[in-house]
Structure formats: C-alpha cells, structure tokens
Amino acid sequence: MRLLVVGAGAIGGYFGGRLLEKGEDVTFLVREKRKQQLEKYGLLAESVHGDMTFPEPKTIQAGEKADAFDVILLSTKAYHLEGAIEDIRPYTGDSTLILPLLNGIAHMDKLTAAFGAANVLGGLCFIETTLSENGKVIQTSPVHDFVFGERSGEKTERILKLYEAFSGTKANFRLSENIEQEMWHKYLFISTLSGVTSLFRSPIGPIRDQTFGLSSVKEVLKEASAIMRGLDAPLAVGIEDAQVQKIKEMSYEMKSSLQRDMEKQQAIEADHFFGYLLKKAELLDLDAPVIGTIYANLKVYEKNSL
C-alpha cells in the first residue's frame, strides 16, 4: 500500500518511521522548513524501542504532483486541520482512506464533509514524543500505541489489508472493533488531564495531592461525560471511575501536551477540546462551570501569548 503521512513531526515521524523500518511504501507531506531538515539530517528517531535513521525519506510538498495514495495518515494539530485538508485533496482518489490521529472528535465532521463518510476511518494514538532542535524524534516511554479501525466496527477487507500493512512493525499497531468508543474515551481522558494541568499550571501529581485538586479532576470528568452522553457517545458504564483511577496511577511529574505547549508559548487546541464541549453543553442545556473556567483560562492565554 502507498501511504502518505501528513507531517514528519513527533507523531507522524515516529509511526511513519516504524512503517519505513518494516519496508512499507511511505511518503511524508512536509513544509519547506521540515523538508530542509530532512535533507540535511535525514529522518532520525531516538527511541527506547530502537533508534531509526533514514538518510533520504521520500517527501512531497503541497502542490507537487503525485498519484493518489491508498492511505493518508493525519497527525496534525487541530488548528492545522483545515490547511491539511486542502493540502491532501490532490492526493486522494475514490478509495483513498483517511486515517486521523487527532485528539478529540470535532475533526471527524470536517473530514467526512471533505472526503465522504465512507473514506474516513477512526484512529488515535498513545505516545510521548517531541522533536529536538535538528528535528530528531525523541520517544522515551514504553507506550507507543497506534489504534485504528472502521467506525462501524466491521472487519472489512480493506481494514484487514491495512492491518496487514501495519503488522510486524516495532510499534504497537492495534486494530479495534470499537474505535468510536475508544476515541470518545480518549477525548474524555485528554480533556480532563489537559484541563486540570493547564488550569493549575502543574504536573498531575501535586494536583491530585490536594483535596480540591482531585475533586476538580472528578468534576471535569462528570461535566464532560454528561455532555458526551447527551450526544449519545458510546461511553462505557463506569468509565469516569476508571479514568479517575488511571489519573491516580500516573507518574507524579506527568504533564499534558497542551500544558507543555503553553509552557513553550505555542498554539493550543482550546476550541477543539473545550470550545466544542461548551457549545454542545449549551445545545443540551447542561451546566459545565469547571470546563467553562478551563476554557476561559486557555482563551486568556491565547490573547496574552499568541
């Protein structure tokens, strides 16, 4: 299969590299600055699961001619999604599969509107990665999970073919028969973790040590899950308690990626995560005061820092 990975950053570079390492046909759609880095240094990854070096990975830039790809992996931030949609349009055909790894849910409507519901798969990933100054992918934790599947849950011929392409890599590519639920569960978890760590400007450990900190975690979970259930999201019974326990078990110094982006004075996904929930809460006539406070905090950051 011919795979196009949008971006060769911390996520796309890592998982695309693992597929290259296996021998799959991978091309990276990159911007000029990243193209120059790759030409100078190659695609480099330093990982606890084994380092990778690819001196000359295949790349294209938006507007360059290329045949339609079989699969396009999207690992961009939400605020780059609209631009990415326009960039990849020329590289799609009637049967091209769009596989997004963005957090949240709001992007799914945009992708199905652009490419058709039948062409958009469900996907998510769990990985801690960053880029060094020269563009090397740094991956330090044991977790490097890539989860994907048909949104219907079916094991179709095409998804099994994709599973075959993903199998045998040094990353954990997993085919899910319930990808929609897994995506909503991650959205619930990421909203809670990123919400409280960005609000308190702290890793999760000191927050959960405080009575009011842990109660804030539980309140965000309560508010977010109520909104999601109001949207008929397929949340499992008891998911709130399970995620509280997961947060209690996280490393003391764990930070959310949103919090790290704020510390670097970078753009954040405030509207994609929290603005979306608040709009749905208003439609459902639900109160979400803590999520509202988190969102206000993030919008003040955007106004003062960006």
N, C-alpha and C positions, 0 to 999 in steps of 0.2 A: 504494500500500500504506500502511496505517496502522501506524506504528512507535512503539513505546514504548521510551524509553531510561531505564533504571533509574539514576537519579542524573544530575546535571548537573555532575559534577566534572571533573577534569583530562582524563580519557579520554572519558567519556560526553558531556561538554560540548563537547569538540573535535569528535569524529566526528559527534555529533548536530547540531552547528552546521554542519558541512560539508554534511550532508544537507538541513538547513533552507535553507542558502545556495542549493542547487540547486533547491529548491522542493518537496521531499518533505514529506509529512504526518507531522510528528514531535511527539510529546508527551513531556515529561520527568516521571518519577515522582520526587518530591523530598520531603525532610523540611522541617519548618517553617522552620528557620534558612536553608536554601538558598532556599526559596520567597520569604522576605523579601528576601534579597539580589537575586534575580532581579526582584522587583517594584520594588526601589529603583534598581538599576543596569542591569537587562536582562542578557541573556546576552552577555558580552563575551569576545573571544579576540584575543590579540596573537600573531601567528604570522609566521614567515619566509615562509610561503606565502600571506600576505594576511590582514589583520585581519578580524574579523567583529563585527557589532553587531546584536543582535536585541532591541529595546526590550521586547517583550511575548511571549516564547516561551510556548507552551501548556504548562501544568503540571497535574498532579493530585497529590494526596497519598493515601497508603494509606487505604483505606476509602471514598473518594469513588466515586460511581457513574460507570461508563463502559462502553461496549460493548467486546467482546473485540477485541484488536489482532491484526493479521496477523503481526507480528514483535515480539519483545521482546529488546532488547539488554541484556545483563548485563555491567557493567564494575565491579562492586563488588569489594572485598577479600574474601578467603575467609572471614574471621571475621564478615562481614555476610551471608554467603550464606543461611543458614537463615532469617533475618529477611526477606531479599529474596524467597525462595521463597514465604513466606506472604503477603507484600505483593502479589505479582503474580498469585496464584491467581485472584482475581476478574476479572482482565483477560485470561484465557486462554479459548480455545474449543478445539473438537476439532482444528482445523487450525492453531492458533497455533504459530509456530516460535519456539523458544527458542535464542538465539544468544549463548553466553557468551564473554567475552574474558578470563576469569581465567587467570592463570598456573597451571601445574601440571596435574594430572589428576584428583585426588580429587573435585573438584566434579562431574565427569561422572556418576558413580554416583548422587549425590544428585539431580541434575537429571532423570536418566532415571527414577529411582524416583518422583519427584514428578509428572512430566509425560508419561512414556512415552518409550521409546527413539526412536520414530518422529518425535517432535516436537522432538528436541534435535539441533541442528547442531553442527559443530565450528567453533571460531574462536580467533583470537589476534590480538594487535596488537604492533607495534613503534613506540614513540613515547616521547619525553621531554617530559612536561608537568608543570606544577604550577599551583596556584591562588594568586593574590595575596590580600591581606587583604580586599579587597572582592569576592573571588570571580571575578576575571578569570582566564581560562585563558591561561597563558603557555606557548607552544610555540616552541622556539628551534633545533631541529636539522632537518636536511634530511629525516630519516626520519619518515614518518607513514603507516605501512602497517597496513592492516586486512585480515586474511586469513580466509576463511571457506569452507565447503563442506559437502557431505553427507559424513557419516562413512564411507559406503560408497564414496565417490569418484565416484559417478554424477553425471551432468549431468541431473538431473531437471527436470521442467517448473517445479517450484516454486523450485528453486535458480537457474534461469535467469531467472525472473521477479524474484527478489531481486537477482540480478546487474544486471539492467536498472535497478532502483531505485537501486542503489549507483553505477552508472556515471555518468560526466560530472561528478563532484564534483572539488574541488580537493585531495582526499586520495587516497591510493593504495589503493583497494579492490580486492582481488585474489581471484578465485575459484580455489580449489585443488582438484585432483583427488586429492590425497593429504594431506588435512588432519590425519588422525590422526598420520601420521609427523611432520608439521610441528609439531604440538602437543607430541609427545614430544621432538623435537629442541630446542624452546624450553625445555621443562621441564629438560632436561639442562643447557642453557646457563645458564639463570637460577639453577638450583641451584648450579652451580659459581661463577658470578660473585658471587651474593649470599652464598654460603657463605664464600668466602675474604675478600671485602671486609669482611664483618661480623666475621669471626674476627680479622682483623688490624687492624680499625678504620682502614682506609686505602683510598684510591683504588687502582685496579688497577696503575698504573704502578710505584710503589715496591715492590709485592708481587712483580711479575714480574722486577724488577731483582735480587732476591735468589734465590740458588740454591734455598734451601729454600722460598721463596715459590712459584716456578714449579713445583717438584716437588709442592707442595700442590695447586696447580691440577690437575695431571695426576692426582694420586691421587683427588681428588674426582670427576673425570671417570671414572676407572677404576672406582671403587666404585659410582657412580650408574648408569653404563651397564651394569655387571654385574647390578645389581638389575633394571633395566628390561628387559634381555634375558631375565632369568629369568622375567619377567612376559609374555614374548612380545611386547614392544613392538616396533613396526616401525622400529627404528633402522637407518640406512643403514650399510653397511660403511665403516669409516674415519671415522665421524663424530667420534670422540674426537680424532683428529689435526687434523681440520678445525676443531674448536672451540678447540683449543689455539692454532692459527694465528690464529683470529679474535680471541682474547683478546690475543695478542701485538700485533695491529694496532689495538687500541682506543686511544682518546686517553688520555694519561698520567693525567689527572685524573678519569677515569670512575669513578663510584660506582654501586652498585646501589641500586634504590629501597628495598630492605629496609634497607640501611645508612643511607640518608637518613632513613628513618622512625625508626631508632634514635637518630640524632642529634637528632631533634625530640621524643624521648621519646614516640613514638606506638606504637600497637599494631603487631604484626608477624605474619607468616604462618609462624611456626616449625613448627607442626604440619602445616600444609597442604603445605609444601615438604619438610621433613626428617623430621618425625614419620612421615609416610606412607611414605617410603623405608625408614626403620628398621623399621617394622612388617612391611613386605614382605620386608626382608632377613632378619628373624627367621624368617618363614614359609619362606623359601627356604634357610635355614641358611647364609647368607652373612655374612662379616665386613665391617663398614664403620666402622672406627675413626675415620677423619677426619670422616666425616659425623656420627658419634656425638659427636665433640668439638664440631663446629659446633652441633649441636642443644643440647648441654649449655650452651654459651656463650649461646645465644639464650634458653634457659629461665631461666638466671641473670638475664639482662637483664630478662625479664618479671617475675620475682619481685621484683627490686630497684627497678624503674622504673614499673611499671604498677599 
